[in-house]
Amino acid sequence: MDNSFELSSKLLGERLKKIRTDNGYSREQLSELFGISRASIQNYENGERSPNADYLVQFYKHFGINLHWLLTGNKAAKFQDFIDSVSSPREEVLLHLARQMDSRTLNHLIDFLMDIYAKK
């Protein structure tokens, strides 16, 4: 087996365990919540097996974890960590307004901003 994959699986497992324990869940509780065996969770957390996409999606939906961070260790663990890093009042206003928009309007705004950025 490729050593880099083992290392990656081990680090992924460490992040999975950290999120579970930081949120106060035992393996048994997570097993019941996600409908998988406790042994599977243990294997994921110990890096002995890699979780499938369904498990990762459940993890994302339940804990609000950034999947990129979960898989790679890069970026903030939660979206809220990103929001907390807003650095100016203008950014705060933009985020506040965006949160008030329906998805159609927000998509138009994003398209508009992407067009402006592309013209630079």
DAURMO-V821757 format. One record per residue. RES is the residue in one small letter. PSI is psi in radians with two decimals (* if undefined). NEAR is the number of other ideal C-beta (glycine too) atoms within 10 Angstrom. Layout:
res: <RES RES>
psi: <PSI PSI>
near: <NEAR NEAR>
This chain:
res: <m d n s f e l s s k l l g e r l k k i r t d n g y s r e q l s e l f g i s r a s i q n y e n g e r s p n a d y l v q f y k h f g i n l h w l l t g n k a a k f q d f i d s v s s p r e e v l l h l a r q m d s r t l n h l i d f l m d i y a k k>
psi: <2.54 2.20 -0.63 -0.59 -0.72 -0.76 -0.78 -0.78 -0.69 -0.79 -0.69 -0.79 -0.70 -0.71 -0.72 -0.79 -0.73 -0.81 -0.77 -0.89 -0.65 -0.48 0.11 0.42 2.41 2.91 -0.65 -0.78 -0.75 -0.63 -0.82 -0.75 -0.76 -0.16 0.63 2.92 2.65 -0.65 -0.66 -0.77 -0.76 -0.75 -0.70 -0.83 -0.50 -0.04 0.26 -0.44 2.66 2.38 2.65 3.01 -0.65 -0.75 -0.78 -0.67 -0.74 -0.75 -0.80 -0.86 -0.72 -0.75 -0.17 0.59 2.46 2.02 -0.59 -0.81 -0.77 -0.73 -0.57 -0.39 0.03 2.53 3.05 2.54 -0.61 2.64 -0.63 -0.59 -0.65 -0.79 -0.68 -0.31 0.11 2.29 -0.15 2.73 -0.57 -0.69 -0.71 -0.74 -0.81 -0.81 -0.74 -0.83 -0.73 -0.65 -0.39 -0.23 2.60 2.89 -0.61 -0.82 -0.73 -0.72 -0.69 -0.74 -0.79 -0.78 -0.76 -0.84 -0.66 -0.66 -0.77 -0.79 -0.68 -0.45 -0.18 *>
near: <6 7 7 8 11 12 11 16 19 13 14 20 21 14 18 23 17 12 20 19 12 10 12 7 18 12 18 10 14 21 17 12 11 17 9 17 11 14 12 17 24 15 16 24 22 14 19 14 14 15 22 11 8 11 18 18 12 16 21 13 9 14 17 12 20 18 13 11 16 19 14 13 13 8 13 15 18 14 12 10 12 12 13 9 9 14 7 8 8 9 12 12 11 14 12 10 12 12 9 9 13 7 7 8 12 14 11 11 14 12 10 10 11 10 9 9 8 7 6 4>
